[in-house]
Amino acid sequence: MRFTRVTLFFIAFIIATGFGLLATHFAADVEPQMFQATEEAMVDSAHLFAGLLENDMRDGRPDTARLRRVFDSAHGRAFEARIYDHVKNHVGLNVYVTDARGTVVFDSDRGKREGLDYAAMRDVARTLRGEYGARSTRDDESDAGTSILYVAAPIGDPARPAGVLTVFKPQADALPMIRQRKVVIGWACGLIGGGILFLIGVVFLWLFRPIGRITDYARAIERGERPELPKTGIGREVNTLARALESMREALEGRRFAERYIQTLTHEMKSPLAAIRGAAELLDEDMPADTRRRFLGNIRAETSRAERMISRLLELAAIESRSRLESAAELDLAAVVARAIDQAKPLAEIAGVVLSPAFPDAPVPVRGDEFILRAAATNLLENAIDFSPRGGAVEIAVTTADGHARLTVRDHGPGVPDYAKDKVFDRFYSLRHHTSGRKGTGLGLTLVKEAAELHGGAVDLSPAPGGGTTATLTLPHAGA
């Protein structure tokens, strides 16, 4: 995925750079192309005006009286011409005329140049030599915006002209159109390049982002978590991949699940069955009554242990086989715990332990599976009963706080030793019971942890003030 992101970054960088260079190239070409078109039109104008003056020659010299009247009239005209997005409202073209020696005899620009010697100017000098004369000169050398374009034409015989007519026009008249063309080029390249980059981004989000989610999903499975199948959008390819991965996961988990539970059940049942078999073989009608009672007690205890182990394994199997809650419903946690208390009462009576519940007046809504939550609550209660002294009490409370529902079960037993705090939720890890001295199944707290995680909650064991242990099952509040 990192290689893909880097590749996409370089593709985007190349596209952006390419369109940037393309826009710069086109924008750089706009100005010379515009001035070339302007110069071409000015060549026509110069020869037209020169042709008019050839008809007004007097004593071999150009008569500029009629040309002066034409420009005075043109400069006084009021008009508004919209050339695409550019508005023109004045005549920007001017003319000056020189005699055969290069002295200016007429200037339409308020006569500023009349009487000046322009024989050395490029436009006049080249035209007098029978060549094409043109130049571009700045009025202010430090300001490129003051450039003026000059185009000349001979008056009379091009080989021996009687004078020179030069048409001149400020380049600033064309700058608004040049700027507009550059803006259009910039927008066009920007929109096309931006559109391509946008499509690349869409492809990344459409394809590679869902693949990243599927990768995270697979890694979560590898860590032993129960992630939900991620949302991968509407892309057919990634959805097919996600469903195939989910099916493969279920198939593999099913095989491993069955193998693990068969091995676990076989291993864990050896001990109680061996104890029952040994006690049964030693039973004899002629043995003392107290020895017979002890052996019978061992048989009953190991039988009860085997039954509880099978029951816990079945409950744990029902939970661990699920990757998510398939039929969650809104439940009252207090009502679920009350039913768990009814189920645990016989065990409490045998152990001589008092169950002391405290429920709120209002329901405590949670979303979940009633069977699983009741099994979790029952296991917390039975665990607290097993480790409570005879005549002791198990305090049960259901509360809500910070958007969560909490079940707390507190016993007054010896508490959890420091060496066991990190192991109590491990499968088949168990401490000896306070009263019987025997170990439990080691599956109760494992079942509670699995149930909590399946519901998006957590379970915690902590020392209780004054001795004992407080177990806390925290679940998301249905109204949160």
C-alpha positions in Angstrom: 0.0 0.0 0.0 2.9 2.4 0.7 4.4 1.7 -2.7 0.9 2.4 -4.3 0.6 5.7 -2.5 4.1 6.7 -3.5 3.4 5.7 -7.1 0.1 7.7 -7.1 1.9 10.7 -5.6 4.5 10.7 -8.3 1.9 10.3 -11.0 0.0 13.3 -9.6 3.2 15.2 -9.3 4.1 14.5 -12.9 0.6 15.5 -14.1 0.6 18.7 -12.1 4.1 19.6 -13.3 3.3 18.8 -16.9 0.2 20.9 -16.9 2.0 23.7 -15.1 4.8 23.7 -17.8 2.1 23.5 -20.6 0.2 26.5 -19.1 3.5 28.4 -18.8 4.5 27.6 -22.4 1.1 28.6 -23.8 1.0 31.8 -21.7 4.5 32.7 -22.9 3.5 32.3 -26.5 0.4 34.5 -26.1 2.3 37.8 -26.0 4.6 37.4 -29.1 1.6 35.9 -31.1 -0.5 38.9 -30.1 2.2 41.4 -31.1 2.8 39.5 -34.4 -0.9 39.8 -35.3 -0.8 43.5 -34.3 2.3 44.1 -36.3 0.8 42.4 -39.4 -2.3 44.7 -39.2 0.0 47.8 -38.7 2.0 46.9 -41.9 -1.3 47.1 -43.8 -2.2 50.4 -42.2 1.2 51.9 -42.8 1.0 51.1 -46.6 -2.6 52.3 -46.8 -1.7 55.7 -45.2 1.5 55.9 -47.4 -0.7 55.3 -50.5 -3.0 58.1 -49.5 -0.1 60.5 -49.0 1.3 59.7 -52.4 -1.8 61.3 -53.9 -1.2 64.4 -51.9 2.4 65.1 -52.9 3.3 68.8 -53.4 6.7 69.8 -54.9 8.0 66.2 -54.3 7.1 66.4 -50.6 4.2 64.8 -48.8 1.3 67.1 -48.0 -0.1 66.1 -44.6 -3.0 68.5 -44.3 -5.6 66.0 -45.2 -4.0 63.3 -42.9 -4.1 65.7 -40.0 -7.8 66.3 -40.5 -8.4 62.6 -40.6 -6.6 61.9 -37.3 -8.1 65.0 -35.6 -11.6 63.7 -36.5 -10.7 60.1 -35.5 -9.3 61.1 -32.1 -12.5 63.1 -31.4 -14.9 60.2 -32.1 -16.8 58.6 -29.2 -17.4 54.9 -29.6 -17.4 51.6 -27.6 -16.3 48.5 -29.3 -16.5 45.2 -27.4 -13.9 42.8 -28.7 -14.8 39.5 -26.9 -14.2 40.5 -23.3 -12.2 43.6 -24.1 -13.9 47.0 -24.5 -12.2 49.6 -26.7 -13.3 53.2 -26.6 -10.5 55.3 -28.2 -8.3 55.2 -31.3 -4.9 53.8 -30.2 -3.2 54.0 -33.6 -1.1 57.1 -34.5 1.1 58.2 -37.4 4.2 60.3 -37.9 5.6 61.3 -41.3 9.2 62.2 -42.2 10.7 63.8 -45.3 13.4 62.2 -47.3 16.1 63.4 -44.8 14.3 61.8 -41.8 12.9 65.0 -40.3 9.4 64.6 -38.8 6.9 66.8 -40.6 3.7 65.4 -39.1 2.8 63.7 -35.8 -0.8 62.7 -35.0 0.1 62.4 -31.4 -0.4 66.1 -30.6 2.6 67.0 -32.8 5.1 66.0 -30.1 7.7 64.7 -32.6 7.4 67.3 -35.3 10.7 68.9 -36.2 12.8 66.1 -34.6 15.4 64.3 -36.7 14.5 60.6 -36.8 16.9 59.7 -39.5 18.8 57.4 -37.1 15.6 55.6 -35.9 15.5 52.0 -37.0 12.1 52.3 -38.7 13.0 55.4 -40.7 16.6 54.5 -41.5 15.8 51.0 -42.8 12.9 52.3 -44.9 14.9 55.0 -46.5 17.4 52.3 -47.5 14.6 50.3 -49.2 14.3 47.7 -46.4 11.4 46.8 -44.0 11.6 49.2 -41.0 10.1 48.4 -37.6 11.1 48.9 -34.0 9.8 48.6 -30.4 10.9 51.3 -28.0 10.1 52.1 -24.4 9.1 55.6 -23.4 10.4 54.6 -19.9 13.3 52.2 -20.0 12.4 50.9 -16.5 8.8 50.1 -17.4 8.1 47.4 -20.0 4.5 48.5 -20.1 5.5 51.7 -21.9 6.7 49.9 -25.0 5.5 51.3 -28.4 5.5 49.3 -31.6 6.6 51.3 -34.7 6.0 50.0 -38.3 7.1 52.2 -41.3 6.2 52.3 -45.1 7.9 54.3 -47.8 6.1 57.2 -49.5 6.6 57.1 -53.3 9.3 54.9 -54.9 10.5 52.3 -52.3 14.1 52.6 -53.8 14.2 56.4 -53.5 11.3 57.3 -51.1 10.1 60.9 -50.8 9.5 60.3 -47.1 8.6 57.7 -44.6 5.2 57.1 -42.9 5.4 55.3 -39.6 2.4 53.8 -37.8 2.8 53.4 -34.1 0.7 51.9 -31.3 1.3 51.4 -27.6 1.7 47.7 -26.7 -0.3 48.5 -23.6 -3.4 48.6 -25.8 -3.0 44.8 -26.3 -2.0 43.9 -22.7 -5.7 43.5 -21.4 -6.3 41.0 -24.1 -3.0 39.2 -23.4 -3.9 39.0 -19.7 -7.3 37.6 -20.5 -5.8 35.0 -22.8 -3.4 34.0 -20.1 -6.2 33.7 -17.6 -8.1 31.5 -20.0 -5.1 29.3 -20.6 -4.4 29.0 -16.8 -8.0 28.1 -16.1 -8.2 25.5 -18.9 -5.0 23.8 -17.9 -5.9 24.0 -14.3 -9.3 22.5 -14.8 -8.1 19.7 -17.0 -5.1 18.9 -14.7 -7.3 19.3 -11.7 -9.9 17.0 -13.2 -7.3 14.3 -13.9 -5.9 14.6 -10.3 -9.5 14.4 -9.0 -10.1 11.2 -11.0 -6.9 9.8 -9.6 -8.1 10.6 -6.1 -11.4 9.0 -6.8 -9.7 5.9 -8.0 -7.6 5.8 -4.9 -10.6 6.2 -2.6 -12.7 3.8 -4.7 -10.1 1.0 -4.8 -7.1 1.4 -2.5 -8.8 2.8 0.6 -11.2 -0.2 0.8 -8.2 -2.5 0.3 -6.5 -0.7 3.2 -9.6 -1.4 5.3 -9.6 -5.1 4.3 -5.9 -5.3 5.2 -6.6 -3.8 8.7 -9.5 -6.3 9.0 -7.2 -9.2 8.2 -4.6 -8.0 10.7 -7.2 -7.7 13.4 -8.3 -11.3 12.8 -4.6 -12.3 13.1 -4.4 -10.6 16.5 -7.4 -12.7 17.7 -9.9 -9.8 17.6 -13.5 -9.9 16.4 -13.7 -7.1 13.9 -16.8 -6.5 11.8 -16.4 -6.8 8.0 -15.5 -3.2 7.0 -17.6 -1.2 4.6 -15.9 -1.2 1.3 -18.3 1.0 -0.8 -20.0 -0.2 -3.9 -17.0 -1.3 -5.9 -17.6 -4.9 -7.1 -14.0 -6.0 -7.0 -13.3 -5.0 -3.4 -16.6 -6.3 -2.2 -15.9 -9.6 -3.8 -12.5 -9.7 -2.1 -14.0 -8.8 1.3 -16.7 -11.4 1.1 -14.2 -14.1 0.0 -11.9 -13.1 2.9 -14.9 -13.3 5.3 -15.9 -16.7 4.0 -12.3 -18.0 4.3 -12.1 -16.7 7.8 -15.3 -18.4 8.9 -14.2 -21.7 7.3 -10.8 -21.6 8.9 -12.1 -20.5 12.3 -14.7 -23.3 12.1 -12.0 -25.9 11.6 -9.7 -24.5 14.2 -12.6 -24.0 16.6 -13.7 -27.6 16.4 -10.1 -28.9 16.7 -9.3 -26.7 19.7 -12.5 -27.6 21.6 -12.1 -31.3 21.0 -8.5 -31.2 22.2 -9.4 -29.0 25.2 -12.4 -31.2 26.2 -10.3 -34.3 25.9 -7.4 -32.9 28.0 -9.5 -31.2 30.7 -11.8 -34.2 31.2 -8.9 -36.5 31.9 -8.4 -35.3 35.5 -12.0 -35.5 36.8 -12.6 -38.8 35.0 -9.4 -40.3 36.4 -10.5 -39.1 39.9 -14.0 -40.6 39.5 -12.6 -43.9 38.1 -10.0 -44.2 40.9 -12.6 -43.5 43.6 -15.0 -46.0 42.1 -12.4 -48.7 41.9 -11.4 -48.2 45.5 -15.0 -48.3 46.8 -15.7 -51.5 48.6 -18.6 -52.6 50.7 -16.3 -53.6 53.6 -14.4 -50.3 53.8 -15.1 -48.0 56.7 -18.1 -45.7 56.4 -16.1 -42.5 56.7 -13.7 -43.6 53.9 -16.7 -44.6 51.8 -18.3 -41.2 52.4 -15.0 -39.5 51.4 -14.7 -41.4 48.2 -18.4 -40.8 47.4 -17.8 -37.1 48.1 -14.9 -37.1 45.7 -17.0 -38.7 43.0 -19.8 -36.2 43.5 -17.3 -33.3 43.5 -15.5 -34.4 40.3 -18.8 -35.2 38.6 -20.0 -31.7 39.4 -16.7 -30.3 38.2 -17.0 -32.2 34.9 -20.6 -31.1 34.5 -19.7 -27.4 35.1 -16.7 -27.7 32.7 -18.9 -29.1 29.9 -21.5 -26.5 30.6 -18.9 -23.7 30.5 -17.3 -25.1 27.4 -20.6 -25.2 25.6 -21.4 -21.6 26.7 -17.9 -20.4 25.7 -18.2 -22.3 22.3 -21.5 -20.5 21.7 -19.8 -17.1 22.2 -16.4 -17.7 20.6 -18.0 -19.1 17.4 -19.5 -15.6 16.8 -17.5 -12.8 15.2 -20.3 -10.3 15.9 -23.8 -10.1 17.4 -26.2 -11.2 14.7 -29.5 -10.6 16.6 -28.9 -7.9 19.2 -31.9 -6.5 20.9 -32.5 -3.8 23.5 -32.4 -5.3 27.0 -32.8 -4.2 30.6 -29.5 -5.1 32.2 -31.1 -5.1 35.6 -33.7 -7.7 34.5 -31.0 -9.9 32.9 -28.9 -9.8 36.1 -32.0 -10.6 38.2 -32.5 -13.8 36.2 -28.8 -14.6 36.6 -29.3 -14.2 40.4 -32.2 -16.6 40.4 -30.0 -19.1 38.5 -27.1 -18.7 41.0 -29.3 -18.9 44.2 -29.0 -22.7 44.7 -25.2 -22.5 44.5 -25.2 -19.6 47.0 -27.5 -21.5 49.4 -25.2 -24.6 49.3 -22.2 -22.4 50.0 -23.9 -20.4 52.7 -23.4 -17.1 50.9 -26.0 -14.3 50.8 -26.7 -12.5 47.5 -27.3 -8.8 48.1 -28.6 -7.0 44.9 -29.1 -3.3 44.4 -31.0 -2.2 41.3 -32.0 1.2 40.1 -35.7 2.1 39.8 -35.4 2.9 36.1 -34.4 0.3 33.5 -30.8 0.2 32.3 -31.0 -0.4 28.6 -28.2 -2.1 26.7 -28.1 -3.7 23.2 -27.0 -7.3 23.2 -27.8 -11.0 23.3 -29.8 -12.0 26.4 -28.4 -15.6 26.6 -24.8 -14.4 26.4 -25.2 -11.5 28.9 -27.0 -13.8 31.4 -24.3 -16.4 31.1 -21.6 -13.7 31.7 -23.5 -12.4 34.8 -24.1 -15.9 36.1 -20.4 -16.7 35.8 -19.4 -13.5 37.7 -21.9 -14.4 40.4 -20.7 -18.1 40.7 -17.1 -17.0 40.7 -17.8 -14.5 43.6 -19.8 -17.3 45.5 -16.9 -19.8 45.1 -14.4 -17.4 46.6 -16.6 -16.1 49.4 -16.4 -17.3 53.0 -19.3 -19.2 54.4 -21.8 -16.7 55.9 -20.3 -13.9 53.7 -22.2 -11.7 51.2 -21.9 -11.0 47.5 -22.9 -7.4 46.7 -24.4 -6.9 43.3 -25.2 -3.5 41.7 -26.3 -2.3 38.3 -25.6 1.4 37.6 -25.2 3.8 34.7 -22.5 6.5 34.2 -20.7 8.3 31.4 -22.9 6.7 28.7 -22.2 3.1 30.0 -24.1 0.5 31.9 -22.1 -1.3 34.7 -22.6 -4.5 36.6 -20.4 -4.7 39.7 -20.1 -7.9 41.8 -18.1 -7.6 45.0 -17.1 -10.6 47.2 -15.4 -10.6 50.6 -13.0 -13.4 49.9 -9.2 -13.4 50.0 -8.9 -11.4 46.8 -6.8 -12.0 43.7 -3.1 -12.5 44.4 -0.7 -10.2 42.6 0.9 -13.1 40.6 -2.5 -14.0 39.2 -3.8 -10.6 38.2 -2.5 -10.9 34.6 -3.7 -14.5 34.2 -7.2 -14.7 35.6 -8.9 -14.2 32.2 -6.7 -16.8 30.5 -8.4 -20.0 29.5 -8.2 -22.8 32.2 -6.3 -20.7 34.7 -8.0 -21.0 38.0 -7.2 -20.4 41.7 -8.3 -22.8 44.5 -11.7 -22.1 46.0 -11.9 -20.5 49.4 -14.0 -23.3 50.9 -13.5 -26.5 49.0 -9.8 -26.0 48.3 -10.4 -27.4 44.8 -9.8 -25.4 41.6 -12.5 -24.3 39.3 -12.9 -24.9 35.6 -10.8 -21.8 34.6 -13.4 -20.9 32.0 -15.8 -18.6 33.8 -13.8 -15.4 33.6 -12.7 -16.2 30.0 -16.4 -16.5 29.1 -17.1 -13.1 30.7 -14.3 -11.5 28.8 -15.4 -12.9 25.5 -19.0 -11.8 26.2 -17.9 -8.3 27.1 -15.8 -7.9 23.9 -18.5 -9.3 21.7 -20.8 -6.5 23.1 -18.2 -3.8 22.7 -17.6 -3.6 26.5 -14.9 -4.7 29.0 -14.5 -6.6 32.2 -12.1 -5.7 35.1 -11.1 -7.2 38.4 -9.9 -4.9 41.2 -9.2 -5.2 44.9 -12.2 -4.1 47.0 -11.7 -1.7 50.0 -11.6 -3.8 53.2 -10.8 -7.0 51.3 -12.2 -9.1 48.6 -12.6 -8.4 44.9 -14.8 -6.3 42.8 -15.6 -7.5 39.3 -17.0 -4.8 36.9 -18.7 -5.5 33.6 -19.0 -2.4 31.5 -21.3 -2.2 28.4 -22.3 0.6 26.1 -25.6 2.2 27.1 -28.3 1.7 24.5 -29.2 5.3 24.6 -25.6 6.6 24.2 
